[in-house]
Amino acid sequence: MTITKHNIALIMTGLVIGILISIGEGVFAERDAPRLAGLPVDDLRTFSAVFGRIKNDYVEDVDDSDLLENAVRGMLSGLDPHSSYLDDEQFKELQVGTSGEFGGLGIEVGMEDGFVKVISPIDDTPAQKAGIEAGDLIIKLDDTPVKGLSLNDAVKIMRGKPGSDLKLTVVREGIDQPLKIVITRAIIKVKSVKSRMLDDGFGYVRISQFQSRSAENMVEAISDLKKENESKELRGMVLDLRNNPGGVLNGAVAVSDAFLRKGLIVYTEGRIDDSRLRFNATPDDVIDDAPLVVLVNQGSASASEIVSGALQDHKRAIIVGTQTFGKGSVQTILPLGNGSAVKLTTARYYTPSGRSIQAEGIKPDIELDQVVLSKLDRKLEPVKEADLAGHLDNGKKDNKKEASKKTEDEEEIPLAQRDFQLYEALNVLRGLAIQRESL
């Protein structure tokens, strides 16, 4: 009897499955835990039958390794949106991405209903400058429909060569027709911390993504703000985590620790011992217990939710903005030894009070949408004393200079119009500072 290449493949597949079944039954028979049963024989037979049908009947010949890799990808992608198989190239890209510099558009994405969903655009990247917003659903990449692609395949298309263009077709809530947005790819260098003074004694720090040195960079930024404030302690600070998609867990823990003197920051729960972790704060507060307001929105995810949840539970900060994304799962990268790896969800995050972040997010203490304010256009301005003929001046010799200065200041767009949420956060901060200083 002649044995074909296809028959050999089927025999080997059956042999492998048979060995797995034998090993599975032997191993699990020695365990007392009732929830661990042997490998599902009927399902493995179904797998073997499907494999055989594809090898014999599919319109084109398919390589065995491709079929098995696709099976692995499907097995992982069916678990949740964040578990996936990484071949050697994707594993290398992931390692490059966590270093804070990579090529692409500059967006953090996930999957929803078969489409790519924007978790948030990264600051100062082509995606942000082109107008991509958190919550956008990407339905086409150039002429390629996203439906049917895996998240890895979609990301691979979006990465591309720096300087090349990619046309995104985007569905946005509140807009009837899909938007077509052309973005030029670039080398993405993520500067995770920015800072400035908002007002006399009130500082502002923005963290756009949590990297390994984010906490260190934040502390340096706060030190610079104190110097700008004539080496005085800050009266209060706004920590802006809007559209921060997360990042390194240790970075989030260290940022939280910078404002907490004691207590639990976050803990994780999973099935294996290694997935059960607890992180506690150490003494000292980088702003010496000054009032703190944290800004969040629907683009604040994962590590951002850890920070805002910890500070909220300890009543260390007032959380202002809109409900966060709700990504409270932990992904562990498990190298497989052949250059590839598995990104597997292994645990859930919980805030100090025991709240699960997953699919819930953090609800702000003060819910506040981002609105656009515009100056009321009056046809008739009210008459003031200064408009009356022959009015007395106020006795100051430099009236003209003051008038000139006022005109220059009025040309700057007010904070309330530029960023309403930040404007209101500053107002909250001022009130908290006044209350603290009056005690």
C-alpha positions as CSV (number, residue, x, y, z in Angstrom):
1,M,0.0,0.0,0.0
2,T,1.3,3.4,-1.0
3,I,1.5,6.0,1.9
4,T,1.2,9.5,0.6
5,K,2.6,12.7,2.2
6,H,-1.0,13.6,3.3
7,N,-1.5,10.2,4.9
8,I,1.8,10.5,6.8
9,A,0.6,14.0,8.1
10,L,-2.7,12.5,9.3
11,I,-1.0,9.5,10.9
12,M,1.5,11.8,12.8
13,T,-1.4,14.1,13.9
14,G,-3.3,11.1,15.3
15,L,-0.1,9.8,17.0
16,V,0.5,13.1,18.6
17,I,-3.1,13.4,19.8
18,G,-2.9,9.8,21.1
19,I,0.2,10.6,23.1
20,L,-1.4,13.8,24.5
21,I,-4.4,11.8,25.6
22,S,-2.3,9.2,27.3
23,I,-0.1,11.7,29.0
24,G,-3.1,13.8,30.1
25,E,-4.9,10.8,31.6
26,G,-1.8,9.7,33.4
27,V,-0.9,13.1,34.8
28,F,-4.4,14.1,35.9
29,A,-5.1,10.7,37.4
30,E,-2.4,11.4,40.0
31,R,-4.0,14.8,41.0
32,D,-6.7,15.1,43.6
33,A,-8.2,18.3,42.3
34,P,-11.6,17.4,40.9
35,R,-11.7,20.4,38.5
36,L,-8.7,19.0,36.5
37,A,-10.0,16.3,34.2
38,G,-8.2,14.5,31.3
39,L,-7.9,16.0,27.9
40,P,-11.2,16.0,26.0
41,V,-10.9,13.0,23.7
42,D,-14.0,13.7,21.6
43,D,-12.9,17.3,20.9
44,L,-9.4,16.2,20.0
45,R,-10.9,13.7,17.6
46,T,-12.9,16.5,16.1
47,F,-9.7,18.6,15.8
48,S,-8.0,15.6,14.0
49,A,-10.9,15.2,11.7
50,V,-11.0,18.9,10.7
51,F,-7.2,18.9,10.2
52,G,-7.6,15.9,7.9
53,R,-10.4,17.4,5.9
54,I,-8.4,20.6,5.3
55,K,-5.3,18.6,4.3
56,N,-7.3,16.4,1.8
57,D,-10.1,18.7,0.6
58,Y,-9.1,22.4,0.8
59,V,-8.7,24.1,-2.6
60,E,-5.0,24.6,-2.1
61,D,-2.3,22.7,-0.3
62,V,-1.7,24.1,3.2
63,D,1.5,23.6,5.2
64,D,1.1,21.6,8.4
65,S,3.0,24.2,10.5
66,D,0.7,27.0,9.2
67,L,-2.4,25.0,10.1
68,L,-1.1,24.3,13.6
69,E,0.0,27.9,14.2
70,N,-3.4,29.1,13.1
71,A,-5.0,26.7,15.5
72,V,-2.9,28.1,18.3
73,R,-3.8,31.7,17.3
74,G,-7.5,30.8,17.3
75,M,-7.3,29.0,20.6
76,L,-5.8,32.1,22.2
77,S,-7.9,34.8,20.5
78,G,-11.0,32.9,21.5
79,L,-10.2,33.5,25.2
80,D,-10.4,37.3,25.4
81,P,-9.3,40.3,23.4
82,H,-5.9,40.6,25.1
83,S,-4.6,37.0,24.8
84,S,-2.6,36.2,21.7
85,Y,0.2,34.2,20.1
86,L,3.3,36.1,19.1
87,D,5.6,34.7,16.5
88,D,9.3,35.7,16.7
89,E,8.8,38.9,14.7
90,Q,5.8,40.0,16.8
91,F,7.6,39.1,20.0
92,K,10.5,41.4,19.0
93,E,8.1,44.2,18.1
94,L,6.5,43.9,21.6
95,Q,9.9,44.2,23.2
96,V,10.7,47.2,21.2
97,G,7.4,48.8,22.0
98,T,7.8,48.6,25.7
99,S,11.1,50.5,25.4
100,G,9.2,53.7,24.5
101,E,10.3,54.0,20.8
102,F,8.7,52.2,17.9
103,G,7.4,52.7,14.4
104,G,3.7,53.2,13.5
105,L,0.7,55.5,14.0
106,G,0.8,56.1,17.7
107,I,-2.4,54.5,19.0
108,E,-3.3,51.9,21.6
109,V,-5.8,49.5,20.2
110,G,-8.0,46.5,21.1
111,M,-10.7,44.4,19.3
112,E,-14.5,44.9,19.6
113,D,-17.0,43.0,17.6
114,G,-14.4,42.1,15.0
115,F,-13.2,45.7,14.5
116,V,-10.2,47.5,15.8
117,K,-11.2,49.8,18.7
118,V,-9.0,52.8,19.6
119,I,-8.3,52.7,23.4
120,S,-6.4,56.0,23.1
121,P,-4.1,58.0,20.8
122,I,-0.7,58.6,22.2
123,D,0.4,62.2,22.8
124,D,2.3,64.0,20.0
125,T,2.0,61.2,17.5
126,P,0.6,61.1,13.9
127,A,-2.6,59.5,15.1
128,Q,-3.3,62.3,17.7
129,K,-2.4,65.1,15.2
130,A,-4.7,63.5,12.6
131,G,-7.7,63.6,15.0
132,I,-8.0,60.0,16.0
133,E,-10.0,59.8,19.2
134,A,-10.5,57.2,22.0
135,G,-13.5,55.0,21.2
136,D,-13.1,55.2,17.4
137,L,-13.8,51.9,15.6
138,I,-11.5,51.3,12.6
139,I,-13.3,49.3,10.0
140,K,-10.8,49.6,7.1
141,L,-7.1,49.9,6.7
142,D,-6.5,51.4,3.2
143,D,-8.7,49.1,1.2
144,T,-8.5,46.1,3.5
145,P,-11.6,45.5,5.7
146,V,-10.7,44.9,9.3
147,K,-13.5,42.4,9.8
148,G,-11.9,39.0,9.8
149,L,-8.4,40.2,10.7
150,S,-6.8,39.3,14.0
151,L,-5.6,42.1,16.1
152,N,-2.0,41.1,15.3
153,D,-2.7,41.2,11.6
154,A,-4.3,44.7,11.9
155,V,-1.4,46.0,14.0
156,K,1.1,44.6,11.4
157,I,-0.6,46.7,8.7
158,M,-0.6,49.8,10.8
159,R,3.1,49.6,11.7
160,G,4.5,49.9,8.2
161,K,7.5,52.0,7.0
162,P,8.0,55.5,8.6
163,G,7.0,58.2,6.1
164,S,4.4,56.1,4.3
165,D,0.7,56.9,4.4
166,L,-2.2,54.8,5.7
167,K,-5.9,55.6,5.2
168,L,-8.1,54.7,8.1
169,T,-11.9,54.4,7.7
170,V,-13.3,55.2,11.1
171,V,-16.8,55.0,12.7
172,R,-17.2,57.5,15.5
173,E,-20.1,57.7,17.9
174,G,-22.4,60.7,17.1
175,I,-21.3,61.0,13.5
176,D,-23.5,59.4,10.8
177,Q,-21.0,58.7,8.1
178,P,-17.6,56.9,8.4
179,L,-14.6,59.2,8.5
180,K,-11.6,58.7,6.2
181,I,-8.4,59.8,7.9
182,V,-5.0,59.6,6.3
183,I,-2.1,59.3,8.7
184,T,1.6,59.3,7.9
185,R,3.5,56.7,9.8
186,A,6.5,57.8,11.9
187,I,9.0,56.6,14.5
188,I,7.0,56.9,17.7
189,K,9.0,58.2,20.6
190,V,6.9,58.3,23.7
191,K,7.8,61.0,26.2
192,S,5.6,59.8,29.0
193,V,5.8,62.8,31.4
194,K,5.1,66.5,30.8
195,S,4.6,69.2,33.3
196,R,4.0,73.0,33.7
197,M,2.6,75.5,36.3
198,L,-1.1,76.2,35.9
199,D,-1.3,79.0,38.4
200,D,0.5,80.4,41.4
201,G,1.4,77.4,43.4
202,F,-0.6,74.9,41.4
203,G,1.3,72.3,39.2
204,Y,0.2,70.1,36.3
205,V,1.8,66.8,35.4
206,R,0.6,64.6,32.5
207,I,1.6,61.0,32.1
208,S,0.7,59.8,28.6
209,Q,1.9,56.2,29.1
210,F,3.3,54.1,31.9
211,Q,6.9,53.1,31.3
212,S,9.5,51.7,33.6
213,R,10.9,55.2,34.4
214,S,7.6,57.1,34.5
215,A,7.6,57.5,38.3
216,E,11.2,58.7,38.3
217,N,10.5,61.2,35.5
218,M,7.3,62.4,37.3
219,V,9.3,63.1,40.6
220,E,11.9,65.0,38.6
221,A,9.1,67.0,36.9
222,I,7.6,67.9,40.3
223,S,11.0,68.9,41.6
224,D,11.3,71.3,38.6
225,L,7.8,72.7,39.3
226,K,8.8,73.5,42.9
227,K,11.9,75.4,41.7
228,E,9.6,77.3,39.3
229,N,7.5,78.1,42.3
230,E,10.4,79.8,44.0
231,S,11.4,76.5,45.8
232,K,8.1,76.5,47.8
233,E,5.9,73.5,48.2
234,L,3.1,73.2,45.7
235,R,-0.4,74.3,47.0
236,G,-1.9,71.5,44.9
237,M,-1.4,69.4,41.7
238,V,-3.4,68.0,38.8
239,L,-2.3,64.6,37.6
240,D,-3.6,64.1,34.0
241,L,-4.2,60.5,33.0
242,R,-6.7,61.1,30.2
243,N,-6.1,58.9,27.1
244,N,-3.4,57.0,29.0
245,P,-3.7,53.4,27.8
246,G,-1.6,51.9,30.5
247,G,1.8,50.3,30.2
248,V,4.2,48.8,32.8
249,L,2.5,47.7,36.1
250,N,5.6,48.6,38.2
251,G,5.4,52.2,36.7
252,A,1.8,52.5,37.9
253,V,2.6,51.2,41.3
254,A,5.5,53.6,41.7
255,V,3.4,56.6,40.6
256,S,0.7,55.7,43.2
257,D,3.3,55.1,45.9
258,A,4.7,58.6,45.3
259,F,1.5,60.1,46.7
260,L,0.7,57.5,49.4
261,R,2.4,57.1,52.8
262,K,1.0,53.6,53.6
263,G,-1.5,50.9,52.6
264,L,-2.3,48.6,49.8
265,I,-2.0,50.0,46.2
266,V,-3.3,47.1,44.1
267,Y,-3.5,43.4,44.2
268,T,-4.0,40.7,41.5
269,E,-5.9,37.4,41.7
270,G,-5.5,34.5,39.3
271,R,-5.5,30.7,39.3
272,I,-1.8,30.1,39.8
273,D,0.3,31.3,42.7
274,D,2.6,33.6,40.6
275,S,-0.5,35.6,39.5
276,R,-1.4,36.5,43.1
277,L,0.5,39.7,43.9
278,R,0.1,42.5,46.4
279,F,1.8,45.9,46.2
280,N,2.0,48.2,49.2
281,A,3.0,51.9,49.6
282,T,6.1,53.1,51.4
283,P,6.4,56.3,53.5
284,D,6.7,59.8,52.1
285,D,4.5,61.9,49.8
286,V,6.2,63.7,46.9
287,I,3.9,66.8,47.3
288,D,3.7,66.6,51.1
289,D,0.0,65.9,51.3
290,A,-1.0,68.8,49.1
291,P,-4.4,68.5,47.4
292,L,-4.4,66.3,44.3
293,V,-6.9,66.0,41.5
294,V,-6.6,63.2,38.9
295,L,-8.1,63.7,35.4
296,V,-9.4,60.5,33.6
297,N,-11.6,59.7,30.7
298,Q,-12.8,56.7,28.6
299,G,-9.3,56.4,27.2
300,S,-7.7,55.9,30.6
301,A,-7.0,52.2,30.9
302,S,-5.2,49.5,32.8
303,A,-2.3,51.1,34.7
304,S,-4.1,54.5,34.7
305,E,-7.0,52.8,36.4
306,I,-4.7,51.2,39.0
307,V,-3.4,54.7,39.9
308,S,-6.8,56.4,40.0
309,G,-8.4,53.5,41.8
310,A,-5.7,53.4,44.5
311,L,-5.7,57.2,45.1
312,Q,-9.5,57.2,45.2
313,D,-9.8,54.3,47.6
314,H,-7.3,56.0,50.0
315,K,-9.1,59.3,49.6
316,R,-5.8,60.8,48.6
317,A,-7.2,62.4,45.4
318,I,-10.4,63.7,43.8
319,I,-11.0,61.9,40.5
320,V,-12.5,64.1,37.8
321,G,-13.7,63.3,34.3
322,T,-15.6,60.4,32.7
323,Q,-15.7,56.7,33.5
324,T,-12.5,54.9,32.5
325,F,-12.0,52.1,30.0
326,G,-12.3,49.1,32.3
327,K,-9.3,47.0,31.4
328,G,-8.5,45.3,34.6
329,S,-6.8,42.1,33.4
330,V,-3.1,41.2,33.7
331,Q,-1.3,39.8,30.6
332,T,1.9,37.7,31.1
333,I,4.4,37.2,28.3
334,L,5.4,33.5,28.2
335,P,8.3,32.8,25.9
336,L,8.1,29.4,24.2
337,G,11.8,28.8,23.5
338,N,11.7,29.0,19.7
339,G,11.6,32.8,19.5
340,S,7.8,33.0,19.8
341,A,5.7,33.7,22.9
342,V,2.2,33.6,24.3
343,K,0.6,36.7,25.7
344,L,-1.8,35.2,28.2
345,T,-4.3,36.8,30.5
346,T,-3.4,35.4,33.9
347,A,-5.1,37.6,36.5
348,R,-7.4,40.5,37.3
349,Y,-6.6,43.8,39.0
350,Y,-8.3,44.8,42.2
351,T,-8.2,48.2,43.9
352,P,-7.3,48.4,47.7
353,S,-11.0,48.2,48.7
354,G,-11.5,45.1,46.6
355,R,-13.1,46.6,43.5
356,S,-12.5,44.8,40.2
357,I,-11.4,47.1,37.4
358,Q,-12.3,44.6,34.7
359,A,-15.2,45.8,32.5
360,E,-16.2,48.3,35.2
361,G,-13.5,50.9,35.2
362,I,-13.2,53.7,37.7
363,K,-16.1,56.0,38.2
364,P,-15.0,59.6,38.9
365,D,-15.9,61.4,42.1
366,I,-16.9,64.4,39.9
367,E,-18.2,63.3,36.5
368,L,-17.4,65.9,33.9
369,D,-17.6,65.7,30.2
370,Q,-15.2,67.6,27.9
371,V,-17.2,70.4,26.5
372,V,-16.2,73.2,24.2
373,L,-16.9,76.7,25.5
374,S,-17.2,79.7,23.2
375,K,-17.5,83.4,24.0
376,L,-21.0,84.9,23.8
377,D,-21.1,87.1,20.7
378,R,-23.0,90.2,21.9
379,K,-24.2,92.7,19.3
380,L,-24.5,95.4,21.9
381,E,-21.8,95.7,24.6
382,P,-23.0,97.0,28.0
383,V,-22.0,100.6,28.7
384,K,-19.3,100.9,31.4
385,E,-18.0,103.9,33.4
386,A,-14.9,104.0,31.2
387,D,-17.2,104.5,28.1
388,L,-18.7,107.7,29.4
389,A,-17.4,111.0,28.0
390,G,-15.3,113.0,30.4
391,H,-15.0,110.1,32.9
392,L,-12.4,110.3,35.7
393,D,-9.4,108.1,35.5
394,N,-8.5,105.9,38.4
395,G,-5.5,108.0,39.5
396,K,-2.8,105.6,38.1
397,K,-0.1,107.1,35.9
398,D,0.4,104.0,33.8
399,N,-3.2,103.5,32.6
400,K,-2.1,103.2,29.0
401,K,0.5,100.5,29.8
402,E,-2.1,98.5,31.9
403,A,-4.6,98.8,29.0
404,S,-2.0,97.6,26.6
405,K,-1.1,94.6,28.8
406,K,-4.8,93.7,29.2
407,T,-5.2,93.6,25.4
408,E,-2.2,91.3,25.0
409,D,-3.5,88.9,27.8
410,E,-7.0,88.8,26.2
411,E,-5.5,87.5,23.0
412,E,-4.5,84.3,24.7
413,I,-7.3,81.6,24.6
414,P,-8.6,81.1,28.2
415,L,-8.0,77.7,29.8
416,A,-11.8,77.2,30.1
417,Q,-12.0,77.2,26.3
418,R,-8.8,75.3,25.6
419,D,-9.5,72.4,28.1
420,F,-12.7,72.7,30.1
421,Q,-12.0,69.6,32.2
422,L,-8.6,70.9,33.3
423,Y,-10.1,74.3,34.0
424,E,-12.7,72.7,36.4
425,A,-10.0,70.5,37.9
426,L,-8.0,73.6,38.8
427,N,-11.1,75.2,40.3
428,V,-11.5,72.0,42.5
429,L,-7.9,72.2,43.4
430,R,-8.1,75.8,44.4
431,G,-11.1,75.1,46.7
432,L,-9.2,72.2,48.4
433,A,-6.1,74.3,48.9
434,I,-8.1,77.1,50.5
435,Q,-9.8,74.6,52.8
436,R,-6.5,73.0,53.8
437,E,-4.8,76.4,54.4
438,S,-7.6,77.7,56.5
439,L,-7.4,74.8,59.0
